[in-house]
Amino acid sequence: MRTGIYKHYKEKLYQVIDTAKYTEALQE
């Protein structure tokens, strides 16, 4: 159960990072 939560959190984290990179690319 704990690993499932960790995996979900990790995917969410990568999603946030991707969104931040995309936003930076738009601002340049």
mmCIF file of the N, C-alpha and C atoms, coordinates in Angstrom:
data_MODEL
# 
_entry.id   MODEL 
# 
loop_
_atom_site.group_PDB 
_atom_site.id 
_atom_site.type_symbol 
_atom_site.label_atom_id 
_atom_site.label_alt_id 
_atom_site.label_comp_id 
_atom_site.label_asym_id 
_atom_site.label_entity_id 
_atom_site.label_seq_id 
_atom_site.pdbx_PDB_ins_code 
_atom_site.Cartn_x 
_atom_site.Cartn_y 
_atom_site.Cartn_z 
_atom_site.occupancy 
_atom_site.B_iso_or_equiv 
_atom_site.pdbx_formal_charge 
_atom_site.auth_seq_id 
_atom_site.auth_comp_id 
_atom_site.auth_asym_id 
_atom_site.auth_atom_id 
_atom_site.pdbx_PDB_model_num 
ATOM 1  N N  . MET A 1 1  ? 0.834  -1.199 0.000   1.00 0.00 ? 1  MET A N  1 
ATOM 2  C CA . MET A 1 1  ? 0.000  0.000  0.000   1.00 0.00 ? 1  MET A CA 1 
ATOM 3  C C  . MET A 1 1  ? 0.869  1.251  0.000   1.00 0.00 ? 1  MET A C  1 
ATOM 4  N N  . ARG A 1 2  ? 1.888  1.234  0.848   1.00 0.00 ? 2  ARG A N  1 
ATOM 5  C CA . ARG A 1 2  ? 2.755  2.410  0.978   1.00 0.00 ? 2  ARG A CA 1 
ATOM 6  C C  . ARG A 1 2  ? 3.487  2.710  -0.334  1.00 0.00 ? 2  ARG A C  1 
ATOM 7  N N  . THR A 1 3  ? 3.942  1.679  -1.013  1.00 0.00 ? 3  THR A N  1 
ATOM 8  C CA . THR A 1 3  ? 4.657  1.897  -2.279  1.00 0.00 ? 3  THR A CA 1 
ATOM 9  C C  . THR A 1 3  ? 3.721  2.468  -3.337  1.00 0.00 ? 3  THR A C  1 
ATOM 10 N N  . GLY A 1 4  ? 2.452  2.092  -3.275  1.00 0.00 ? 4  GLY A N  1 
ATOM 11 C CA . GLY A 1 4  ? 1.470  2.616  -4.224  1.00 0.00 ? 4  GLY A CA 1 
ATOM 12 C C  . GLY A 1 4  ? 1.281  4.115  -4.036  1.00 0.00 ? 4  GLY A C  1 
ATOM 13 N N  . ILE A 1 5  ? 1.246  4.526  -2.765  1.00 0.00 ? 5  ILE A N  1 
ATOM 14 C CA . ILE A 1 5  ? 1.106  5.957  -2.461  1.00 0.00 ? 5  ILE A CA 1 
ATOM 15 C C  . ILE A 1 5  ? 2.355  6.699  -2.935  1.00 0.00 ? 5  ILE A C  1 
ATOM 16 N N  . TYR A 1 6  ? 3.521  6.118  -2.695  1.00 0.00 ? 6  TYR A N  1 
ATOM 17 C CA . TYR A 1 6  ? 4.784  6.743  -3.102  1.00 0.00 ? 6  TYR A CA 1 
ATOM 18 C C  . TYR A 1 6  ? 4.847  6.895  -4.618  1.00 0.00 ? 6  TYR A C  1 
ATOM 19 N N  . LYS A 1 7  ? 4.412  5.859  -5.327  1.00 0.00 ? 7  LYS A N  1 
ATOM 20 C CA . LYS A 1 7  ? 4.424  5.904  -6.790  1.00 0.00 ? 7  LYS A CA 1 
ATOM 21 C C  . LYS A 1 7  ? 3.483  6.993  -7.293  1.00 0.00 ? 7  LYS A C  1 
ATOM 22 N N  . HIS A 1 8  ? 2.316  7.089  -6.673  1.00 0.00 ? 8  HIS A N  1 
ATOM 23 C CA . HIS A 1 8  ? 1.338  8.101  -7.074  1.00 0.00 ? 8  HIS A CA 1 
ATOM 24 C C  . HIS A 1 8  ? 1.899  9.494  -6.819  1.00 0.00 ? 8  HIS A C  1 
ATOM 25 N N  . TYR A 1 9  ? 2.558  9.665  -5.669  1.00 0.00 ? 9  TYR A N  1 
ATOM 26 C CA . TYR A 1 9  ? 3.136  10.966 -5.319  1.00 0.00 ? 9  TYR A CA 1 
ATOM 27 C C  . TYR A 1 9  ? 4.244  11.337 -6.288  1.00 0.00 ? 9  TYR A C  1 
ATOM 28 N N  . LYS A 1 10 ? 5.031  10.337 -6.672  1.00 0.00 ? 10 LYS A N  1 
ATOM 29 C CA . LYS A 1 10 ? 6.142  10.564 -7.599  1.00 0.00 ? 10 LYS A CA 1 
ATOM 30 C C  . LYS A 1 10 ? 5.611  10.989 -8.970  1.00 0.00 ? 10 LYS A C  1 
ATOM 31 N N  . GLU A 1 11 ? 4.563  10.319 -9.433  1.00 0.00 ? 11 GLU A N  1 
ATOM 32 C CA . GLU A 1 11 ? 3.964  10.685 -10.729 1.00 0.00 ? 11 GLU A CA 1 
ATOM 33 C C  . GLU A 1 11 ? 3.413  12.097 -10.678 1.00 0.00 ? 11 GLU A C  1 
ATOM 34 N N  . LYS A 1 12 ? 2.793  12.461 -9.556  1.00 0.00 ? 12 LYS A N  1 
ATOM 35 C CA . LYS A 1 12 ? 2.227  13.790 -9.389  1.00 0.00 ? 12 LYS A CA 1 
ATOM 36 C C  . LYS A 1 12 ? 3.348  14.819 -9.420  1.00 0.00 ? 12 LYS A C  1 
ATOM 37 N N  . LEU A 1 13 ? 4.470  14.485 -8.771  1.00 0.00 ? 13 LEU A N  1 
ATOM 38 C CA . LEU A 1 13 ? 5.617  15.393 -8.709  1.00 0.00 ? 13 LEU A CA 1 
ATOM 39 C C  . LEU A 1 13 ? 6.176  15.640 -10.108 1.00 0.00 ? 13 LEU A C  1 
ATOM 40 N N  . TYR A 1 14 ? 6.332  14.568 -10.886 1.00 0.00 ? 14 TYR A N  1 
ATOM 41 C CA . TYR A 1 14 ? 6.845  14.721 -12.255 1.00 0.00 ? 14 TYR A CA 1 
ATOM 42 C C  . TYR A 1 14 ? 5.890  15.555 -13.107 1.00 0.00 ? 14 TYR A C  1 
ATOM 43 N N  . GLN A 1 15 ? 4.590  15.398 -12.856 1.00 0.00 ? 15 GLN A N  1 
ATOM 44 C CA . GLN A 1 15 ? 3.592  16.160 -13.601 1.00 0.00 ? 15 GLN A CA 1 
ATOM 45 C C  . GLN A 1 15 ? 3.753  17.648 -13.315 1.00 0.00 ? 15 GLN A C  1 
ATOM 46 N N  . VAL A 1 16 ? 3.995  17.980 -12.045 1.00 0.00 ? 16 VAL A N  1 
ATOM 47 C CA . VAL A 1 16 ? 4.179  19.383 -11.645 1.00 0.00 ? 16 VAL A CA 1 
ATOM 48 C C  . VAL A 1 16 ? 5.447  19.943 -12.284 1.00 0.00 ? 16 VAL A C  1 
ATOM 49 N N  . ILE A 1 17 ? 6.521  19.138 -12.311 1.00 0.00 ? 17 ILE A N  1 
ATOM 50 C CA . ILE A 1 17 ? 7.792  19.568 -12.910 1.00 0.00 ? 17 ILE A CA 1 
ATOM 51 C C  . ILE A 1 17 ? 7.600  19.813 -14.407 1.00 0.00 ? 17 ILE A C  1 
ATOM 52 N N  . ASP A 1 18 ? 6.890  18.911 -15.080 1.00 0.00 ? 18 ASP A N  1 
ATOM 53 C CA . ASP A 1 18 ? 6.626  19.068 -16.519 1.00 0.00 ? 18 ASP A CA 1 
ATOM 54 C C  . ASP A 1 18 ? 5.837  20.342 -16.788 1.00 0.00 ? 18 ASP A C  1 
ATOM 55 N N  . THR A 1 19 ? 4.864  20.619 -15.934 1.00 0.00 ? 19 THR A N  1 
ATOM 56 C CA . THR A 1 19 ? 4.047  21.826 -16.091 1.00 0.00 ? 19 THR A CA 1 
ATOM 57 C C  . THR A 1 19 ? 4.904  23.070 -15.911 1.00 0.00 ? 19 THR A C  1 
ATOM 58 N N  . ALA A 1 20 ? 5.809  23.030 -14.939 1.00 0.00 ? 20 ALA A N  1 
ATOM 59 C CA . ALA A 1 20 ? 6.684  24.175 -14.681 1.00 0.00 ? 20 ALA A CA 1 
ATOM 60 C C  . ALA A 1 20 ? 7.610  24.415 -15.871 1.00 0.00 ? 20 ALA A C  1 
ATOM 61 N N  . LYS A 1 21 ? 8.163  23.359 -16.422 1.00 0.00 ? 21 LYS A N  1 
ATOM 62 C CA . LYS A 1 21 ? 9.050  23.483 -17.591 1.00 0.00 ? 21 LYS A CA 1 
ATOM 63 C C  . LYS A 1 21 ? 8.284  24.048 -18.785 1.00 0.00 ? 21 LYS A C  1 
ATOM 64 N N  . TYR A 1 22 ? 7.058  23.579 -18.978 1.00 0.00 ? 22 TYR A N  1 
ATOM 65 C CA . TYR A 1 22 ? 6.217  24.049 -20.084 1.00 0.00 ? 22 TYR A CA 1 
ATOM 66 C C  . TYR A 1 22 ? 5.909  25.534 -19.922 1.00 0.00 ? 22 TYR A C  1 
ATOM 67 N N  . THR A 1 23 ? 5.630  25.949 -18.692 1.00 0.00 ? 23 THR A N  1 
ATOM 68 C CA . THR A 1 23 ? 5.336  27.361 -18.419 1.00 0.00 ? 23 THR A CA 1 
ATOM 69 C C  . THR A 1 23 ? 6.566  28.216 -18.696 1.00 0.00 ? 23 THR A C  1 
ATOM 70 N N  . GLU A 1 24 ? 7.727  27.738 -18.288 1.00 0.00 ? 24 GLU A N  1 
ATOM 71 C CA . GLU A 1 24 ? 8.974  28.478 -18.531 1.00 0.00 ? 24 GLU A CA 1 
ATOM 72 C C  . GLU A 1 24 ? 9.219  28.619 -20.026 1.00 0.00 ? 24 GLU A C  1 
ATOM 73 N N  . ALA A 1 25 ? 8.947  27.566 -20.771 1.00 0.00 ? 25 ALA A N  1 
ATOM 74 C CA . ALA A 1 25 ? 9.154  27.589 -22.218 1.00 0.00 ? 25 ALA A CA 1 
ATOM 75 C C  . ALA A 1 25 ? 8.244  28.626 -22.876 1.00 0.00 ? 25 ALA A C  1 
ATOM 76 N N  . LEU A 1 26 ? 7.037  28.762 -22.362 1.00 0.00 ? 26 LEU A N  1 
ATOM 77 C CA . LEU A 1 26 ? 6.104  29.740 -22.929 1.00 0.00 ? 26 LEU A CA 1 
ATOM 78 C C  . LEU A 1 26 ? 6.545  31.166 -22.626 1.00 0.00 ? 26 LEU A C  1 
ATOM 79 N N  . GLN A 1 27 ? 7.157  31.358 -21.469 1.00 0.00 ? 27 GLN A N  1 
ATOM 80 C CA . GLN A 1 27 ? 7.538  32.705 -21.044 1.00 0.00 ? 27 GLN A CA 1 
ATOM 81 C C  . GLN A 1 27 ? 8.780  33.226 -21.767 1.00 0.00 ? 27 GLN A C  1 
ATOM 82 N N  . GLU A 1 28 ? 9.579  32.316 -22.309 1.00 0.00 ? 28 GLU A N  1 
ATOM 83 C CA . GLU A 1 28 ? 10.818 32.757 -22.964 1.00 0.00 ? 28 GLU A CA 1 
ATOM 84 C C  . GLU A 1 28 ? 10.542 33.510 -24.258 1.00 0.00 ? 28 GLU A C  1 
# 
